[in-house]
Amino acid sequence: MVASVDGSMTVNGRSGGMSNEGDRRIFHVLRSMADTILVGAGTARAERYGPARIPGDLSASRARRNQNPLPPIAVVSRSGVFDDDLPLFNPDLIGDGPVPIIITCTDGEANVQRLGSRAEAMVTGDTDVDLARAMTMLAERGIGVVVSEGGPMLNASMVQLGLLDELCLTVSPLTVAGSAGRIISGPSELATPIPMELAHLLEMDGALYTRWRFTHPTA
Ligand SMILES: NC(=O)c1ccc[n+]([C@@H]2O[C@H](COP(=O)([O-])OP(=O)(O)OC[C@H]3O[C@@H](n4cnc5c(N)ncnc54)[C@H](OP(=O)(O)O)[C@@H]3O)[C@@H](O)[C@H]2O)c1
């Protein structure tokens, strides 16, 4: 995740306006470690997601870890409704790589089926997505490392369910003001805030690169 000093998660509706060289490098390194990249449908739509690409210098370490060359993108969507022209579903961009997985529920499945072979539906509940079940279903396929790229609604659900182990957050040296939301934002506050442990802190050109561990009671 990336946020400005005053806590905004976007500039003009997208997170790219806050990114910089270090953030982009971390973004690619994190992606390169993923068995799958998880993302909320709102972010996939707003950021015009396409299939993941791993820079050449990071591909070799995937091979050493016996990971597939490219991680599939797994999009969480209750509705299953997407624009047909989202780059994620473009067969030319998918090529020989993995098709996206749409983590949905029975109510959204028919909408995902409209994408045909350009997406795979993973049904995890009846009227809403069961994220804990989704993590189990991914694990059953050997997907152990899930790198979640947000956005705020998905993050809030994951936090509420205790499904996140750590949070990588870039603090970008900008003040944005305005009314853009926060990186974790759901309908209700946690009954008890989760204490976080700082795992590392790096600085480059005034940007802070932080990694935080969630200290769940069961951890
Ligand atoms: N600064 C950052 O680091 C950062 C990172 C990521 C995104 N963003 C920004 O966040 C904005 C998008 O935010 P958003 O509010 O749309 O959040 P989002 O979490 O990306 O997307 C929300 C949508 O995802 C699906 N979804 C998420 N959680 C779900 C759950 N628990 N169960 C079922 N469906 C779930 C639903 O899709 P359906 O409507 O299809 O049911 C929901 O409407 C964009 O402006 C993006 O640039 C910023």
The ligand as an SDF file (V2000), in Angstrom:
LIG
                    3D

 48 52  0  0  0  0  0  0  0  0999 V2000
   -2.9290    3.6350   -2.0220 N   0  0  0  0  0  0  0  0  0  0  0  0
   -2.9690    2.3280   -2.1660 C   0  0  0  0  0  0  0  0  0  0  0  0
   -2.0520    1.6250   -1.7220 O   0  0  0  0  0  0  0  0  0  0  0  0
   -4.1260    1.6810   -2.8530 C   0  0  0  0  0  0  0  0  0  0  0  0
   -4.1280    0.2930   -3.0170 C   0  0  0  0  0  0  0  0  0  0  0  0
   -5.2060   -0.2890   -3.6710 C   0  0  0  0  0  0  0  0  0  0  0  0
   -6.2430    0.4960   -4.1480 C   0  0  0  0  0  0  0  0  0  0  0  0
   -6.2020    1.8350   -3.9750 N   0  0  0  0  0  0  0  0  0  0  0  0
   -7.3100    2.6730   -4.4830 C   0  0  0  0  0  0  0  0  0  0  0  0
   -8.5180    2.2090   -3.9240 O   0  0  0  0  0  0  0  0  0  0  0  0
   -9.5900    2.5790   -4.7920 C   0  0  0  0  0  0  0  0  0  0  0  0
  -10.5640    1.4000   -4.9510 C   0  0  0  0  0  0  0  0  0  0  0  0
  -11.1270    1.1560   -3.7080 O   0  0  0  0  0  0  0  0  0  0  0  0
  -12.4740    0.3400   -3.4490 P   0  0  0  0  0  0  0  0  0  0  0  0
  -13.2140    1.0220   -2.3620 O   0  0  0  0  0  0  0  0  0  0  0  0
  -13.1880    0.0830   -4.7290 O   0  0  0  0  0  0  0  0  0  0  0  0
  -11.9240   -0.9890   -2.7900 O   0  0  0  0  0  0  0  0  0  0  0  0
  -11.5990   -2.4850   -3.2960 P   0  0  0  0  0  0  0  0  0  0  0  0
  -11.4600   -3.2740   -2.0520 O   0  0  0  0  0  0  0  0  0  0  0  0
  -10.4800   -2.4990   -4.2420 O   0  0  0  0  0  0  0  0  0  0  0  0
  -12.8730   -2.9220   -4.1390 O   0  0  0  0  0  0  0  0  0  0  0  0
  -14.1460   -3.0230   -3.5930 C   0  0  0  0  0  0  0  0  0  0  0  0
  -14.9010   -4.0490   -4.3870 C   0  0  0  0  0  0  0  0  0  0  0  0
  -14.1820   -5.2890   -4.3430 O   0  0  0  0  0  0  0  0  0  0  0  0
  -15.0740   -6.3410   -4.0240 C   0  0  0  0  0  0  0  0  0  0  0  0
  -14.8170   -6.7220   -2.6330 N   0  0  0  0  0  0  0  0  0  0  0  0
  -13.8950   -6.2060   -1.7780 C   0  0  0  0  0  0  0  0  0  0  0  0
  -13.9370   -6.8390   -0.6000 N   0  0  0  0  0  0  0  0  0  0  0  0
  -14.8950   -7.7630   -0.7090 C   0  0  0  0  0  0  0  0  0  0  0  0
  -15.4110   -8.7470    0.1690 C   0  0  0  0  0  0  0  0  0  0  0  0
  -14.9550   -8.8860    1.4210 N   0  0  0  0  0  0  0  0  0  0  0  0
  -16.4150   -9.5360   -0.2730 N   0  0  0  0  0  0  0  0  0  0  0  0
  -16.8880   -9.4030   -1.5220 C   0  0  0  0  0  0  0  0  0  0  0  0
  -16.4600   -8.5050   -2.4130 N   0  0  0  0  0  0  0  0  0  0  0  0
  -15.4570   -7.7010   -2.0080 C   0  0  0  0  0  0  0  0  0  0  0  0
  -16.4480   -5.7950   -4.2820 C   0  0  0  0  0  0  0  0  0  0  0  0
  -16.6050   -5.9370   -5.6940 O   0  0  0  0  0  0  0  0  0  0  0  0
  -17.9860   -6.0390   -6.4790 P   0  0  0  0  0  0  0  0  0  0  0  0
  -18.4990   -4.6260   -6.5160 O   0  0  0  0  0  0  0  0  0  0  0  0
  -17.6310   -6.5360   -7.8310 O   0  0  0  0  0  0  0  0  0  0  0  0
  -18.8800   -6.9560   -5.7180 O   0  0  0  0  0  0  0  0  0  0  0  0
  -16.2910   -4.3370   -3.8720 C   0  0  0  0  0  0  0  0  0  0  0  0
  -17.2520   -3.4700   -4.4260 O   0  0  0  0  0  0  0  0  0  0  0  0
   -8.9730    2.9920   -6.1140 C   0  0  0  0  0  0  0  0  0  0  0  0
   -9.0450    4.3960   -6.2110 O   0  0  0  0  0  0  0  0  0  0  0  0
   -7.5240    2.5430   -5.9730 C   0  0  0  0  0  0  0  0  0  0  0  0
   -6.6430    3.3660   -6.6900 O   0  0  0  0  0  0  0  0  0  0  0  0
   -5.1650    2.4420   -3.3380 C   0  0  0  0  0  0  0  0  0  0  0  0
  1  2  1  0
  2  3  2  0
  2  4  1  0
  4  5  1  0
  4 48  2  0
  5  6  2  0
  6  7  1  0
  7  8  2  0
  8  9  1  0
  8 48  1  0
  9 10  1  0
  9 46  1  0
 10 11  1  0
 11 12  1  0
 11 44  1  0
 12 13  1  0
 13 14  1  0
 14 15  2  0
 14 16  1  0
 14 17  1  0
 17 18  1  0
 18 19  2  0
 18 20  1  0
 18 21  1  0
 21 22  1  0
 22 23  1  0
 23 24  1  0
 23 42  1  0
 24 25  1  0
 25 26  1  0
 25 36  1  0
 26 27  1  0
 26 35  1  0
 27 28  2  0
 28 29  1  0
 29 30  1  0
 29 35  2  0
 30 31  1  0
 30 32  2  0
 32 33  1  0
 33 34  2  0
 34 35  1  0
 36 37  1  0
 36 42  1  0
 37 38  1  0
 38 39  2  0
 38 40  1  0
 38 41  1  0
 42 43  1  0
 44 45  1  0
 44 46  1  0
 46 47  1  0
M  CHG  2   8   1  16  -1
M  END
$$$$
